[in-house]
Amino acid sequence: MAVDLSFYTSPLSEEIRDEGRAEGRAEGRAEMLLSALDVRGIGVTDTIREKITACPDPELLHRSLGRVFSATTAEEIFGE
């Protein structure tokens, strides 16, 4: 009996993989952002921590990471 593997090469399957990759990048960048804030000694409220960890956009998190080095508060990173 042959197994139909066409789903794994379908556009839907590729879209699912792409979403998983973006989610993984966002999680990794959120961890880096929180680590950078910790290293700089910048306190993070539960609200900001949730905003960082729930963010699905790896590019937004990447830009935010760049602002960590000039910010004095976590709120400054997001323009709050």
VOKOLSE-159969 format. One record per residue: residue in one letter; x, y, z of N, C-alpha, C, O in turn. Coordinates in steps of 0.05 Angstrom, whole numbers, always signed. Example, Ala and Ser with C-alpha at 12.3 -4.5 7.8 and 13.67 -1.06 7.14 Angstrom:
<recs>
{"a",{+264,-114,+156},{+246,-90,+156},{+264,-66,+156},{+285,-66,+169}}
{"s",{+257,-45,+142},{+273,-21,+143},{+258,+1,+157},{+268,+23,+161}}
</recs>
This chain:
<recs>
{"m",{+17,-24,+0},{+0,+0,+0},{+18,+25,+0},{+35,+28,+17}}
{"a",{+14,+42,-19},{+29,+67,-22},{+17,+89,-5},{-8,+91,-3}}
{"v",{+34,+105,+7},{+25,+127,+23},{+26,+152,+7},{+47,+158,-6}}
{"d",{+5,+168,+6},{+4,+193,-9},{+19,+215,+8},{+10,+223,+29}}
{"l",{+41,+223,-3},{+58,+244,+11},{+55,+271,-2},{+70,+290,+5}}
{"s",{+36,+275,-20},{+33,+300,-34},{+27,+324,-16},{+35,+346,-23}}
{"f",{+14,+319,+7},{+9,+341,+25},{+35,+355,+34},{+35,+379,+37}}
{"y",{+56,+340,+37},{+81,+351,+48},{+95,+369,+28},{+113,+384,+35}}
{"t",{+87,+369,+3},{+98,+386,-17},{+77,+407,-27},{+83,+422,-46}}
{"s",{+55,+408,-14},{+33,+426,-23},{+38,+454,-13},{+53,+458,+7}}
{"p",{+25,+474,-25},{+27,+502,-16},{+18,+505,+13},{+29,+521,+28}}
{"l",{-3,+491,+21},{-13,+492,+49},{+9,+482,+68},{+13,+495,+89}}
{"s",{+21,+461,+62},{+42,+450,+79},{+66,+470,+81},{+76,+474,+103}}
{"e",{+73,+482,+59},{+95,+502,+60},{+87,+526,+77},{+103,+537,+91}}
{"e",{+62,+535,+75},{+52,+557,+91},{+53,+551,+120},{+61,+568,+136}}
{"i",{+46,+527,+127},{+47,+518,+155},{+76,+518,+165},{+81,+527,+188}}
{"r",{+94,+509,+149},{+123,+509,+157},{+133,+537,+160},{+148,+543,+178}}
{"d",{+125,+555,+141},{+134,+583,+143},{+124,+596,+168},{+139,+611,+181}}
{"e",{+99,+591,+176},{+88,+602,+200},{+104,+592,+225},{+109,+607,+243}}
{"g",{+111,+567,+224},{+126,+555,+246},{+154,+568,+248},{+164,+572,+270}}
{"r",{+166,+573,+225},{+193,+585,+225},{+191,+614,+237},{+207,+621,+253}}
{"a",{+171,+629,+228},{+168,+657,+238},{+162,+657,+268},{+173,+673,+283}}
{"e",{+146,+638,+277},{+140,+636,+305},{+165,+629,+321},{+170,+641,+343}}
{"g",{+182,+612,+311},{+207,+605,+324},{+226,+629,+325},{+239,+633,+345}}
{"r",{+227,+644,+303},{+244,+668,+303},{+234,+688,+323},{+250,+700,+337}}
{"a",{+208,+692,+325},{+197,+711,+344},{+203,+703,+372},{+210,+719,+389}}
{"e",{+200,+677,+378},{+206,+667,+405},{+236,+672,+412},{+242,+681,+434}}
{"g",{+253,+666,+393},{+282,+670,+398},{+289,+699,+402},{+305,+706,+420}}
{"r",{+277,+717,+386},{+283,+745,+389},{+271,+756,+415},{+282,+774,+427}}
{"a",{+248,+746,+423},{+236,+755,+449},{+255,+747,+472},{+259,+763,+490}}
{"e",{+266,+723,+471},{+285,+715,+491},{+310,+733,+491},{+320,+740,+512}}
{"m",{+320,+739,+467},{+343,+757,+466},{+337,+784,+477},{+353,+796,+492}}
{"l",{+314,+795,+470},{+306,+821,+480},{+304,+822,+510},{+313,+840,+523}}
{"l",{+291,+802,+522},{+289,+800,+551},{+316,+797,+564},{+321,+808,+585}}
{"s",{+334,+781,+551},{+361,+778,+562},{+376,+804,+561},{+390,+811,+580}}
{"a",{+374,+818,+539},{+388,+844,+537},{+378,+864,+558},{+394,+879,+569}}
{"l",{+352,+864,+562},{+341,+882,+583},{+352,+874,+610},{+359,+892,+627}}
{"d",{+354,+848,+615},{+365,+839,+641},{+394,+847,+644},{+402,+856,+665}}
{"v",{+410,+843,+624},{+438,+850,+625},{+442,+879,+630},{+460,+887,+644}}
{"r",{+425,+896,+617},{+427,+925,+621},{+416,+933,+648},{+419,+957,+656}}
{"g",{+403,+915,+663},{+392,+922,+689},{+366,+938,+686},{+359,+952,+705}}
{"i",{+352,+935,+664},{+327,+949,+659},{+304,+932,+669},{+301,+909,+659}}
{"g",{+289,+941,+688},{+266,+926,+698},{+244,+922,+678},{+239,+940,+661}}
{"v",{+232,+900,+678},{+210,+893,+660},{+185,+887,+675},{+185,+868,+692}}
{"t",{+164,+902,+671},{+139,+896,+684},{+126,+871,+671},{+134,+863,+649}}
{"d",{+107,+860,+685},{+92,+837,+674},{+79,+845,+647},{+77,+828,+629}}
{"t",{+69,+869,+645},{+55,+878,+621},{+75,+879,+597},{+69,+869,+576}}
{"i",{+99,+890,+602},{+119,+891,+581},{+129,+863,+574},{+132,+857,+550}}
{"r",{+133,+847,+594},{+142,+819,+589},{+121,+804,+571},{+129,+790,+552}}
{"e",{+96,+808,+577},{+75,+795,+562},{+74,+806,+533},{+70,+791,+514}}
{"k",{+78,+832,+531},{+79,+845,+504},{+101,+833,+487},{+98,+828,+463}}
{"i",{+124,+829,+500},{+148,+818,+485},{+143,+789,+478},{+147,+781,+455}}
{"t",{+135,+773,+497},{+132,+744,+492},{+109,+737,+474},{+109,+716,+461}}
{"a",{+89,+754,+473},{+65,+749,+457},{+68,+760,+428},{+51,+755,+411}}
{"c",{+89,+776,+423},{+92,+788,+397},{+99,+767,+376},{+118,+753,+379}}
{"p",{+83,+766,+355},{+87,+746,+334},{+105,+756,+311},{+112,+741,+293}}
{"d",{+114,+781,+313},{+129,+794,+291},{+159,+794,+297},{+168,+811,+313}}
{"p",{+175,+776,+285},{+203,+775,+290},{+218,+801,+282},{+238,+808,+295}}
{"e",{+208,+815,+262},{+221,+839,+253},{+217,+862,+273},{+235,+878,+278}}
{"l",{+193,+864,+285},{+188,+884,+305},{+206,+879,+330},{+217,+897,+341}}
{"l",{+208,+854,+337},{+225,+847,+360},{+255,+853,+353},{+269,+862,+371}}
{"h",{+263,+849,+329},{+290,+855,+321},{+295,+885,+323},{+316,+894,+333}}
{"r",{+276,+902,+314},{+280,+931,+316},{+280,+939,+345},{+295,+957,+353}}
{"s",{+263,+926,+361},{+262,+932,+390},{+288,+926,+404},{+297,+940,+421}}
{"l",{+301,+904,+395},{+326,+896,+407},{+347,+917,+402},{+364,+923,+419}}
{"g",{+347,+930,+379},{+365,+952,+373},{+362,+976,+391},{+381,+990,+397}}
{"r",{+337,+980,+400},{+332,+1003,+418},{+339,+998,+447},{+341,+1016,+463}}
{"v",{+344,+972,+454},{+352,+965,+482},{+377,+980,+490},{+380,+987,+513}}
{"f",{+395,+985,+472},{+421,+995,+479},{+421,+1025,+484},{+440,+1035,+496}}
{"s",{+400,+1039,+477},{+398,+1067,+483},{+376,+1074,+502},{+374,+1096,+512}}
{"a",{+359,+1054,+508},{+336,+1059,+526},{+345,+1058,+555},{+365,+1045,+563}}
{"t",{+330,+1073,+572},{+335,+1072,+601},{+312,+1057,+615},{+315,+1050,+638}}
{"t",{+290,+1054,+601},{+267,+1039,+612},{+256,+1020,+590},{+260,+1025,+566}}
{"a",{+244,+999,+598},{+232,+980,+579},{+210,+993,+562},{+206,+987,+539}}
{"e",{+196,+1012,+574},{+174,+1026,+560},{+185,+1042,+536},{+171,+1045,+516}}
{"e",{+209,+1053,+538},{+221,+1068,+516},{+225,+1051,+491},{+224,+1062,+469}}
{"i",{+229,+1026,+495},{+235,+1008,+472},{+211,+1007,+454},{+214,+1004,+429}}
{"f",{+187,+1009,+465},{+162,+1008,+449},{+149,+1035,+445},{+127,+1036,+435}}
{"g",{+164,+1056,+452},{+153,+1083,+448},{+130,+1090,+466},{+112,+1106,+459}}
{"e",{+130,+1078,+490},{+108,+1083,+509},{+116,+1104,+529},{+101,+1111,+546}}
</recs>
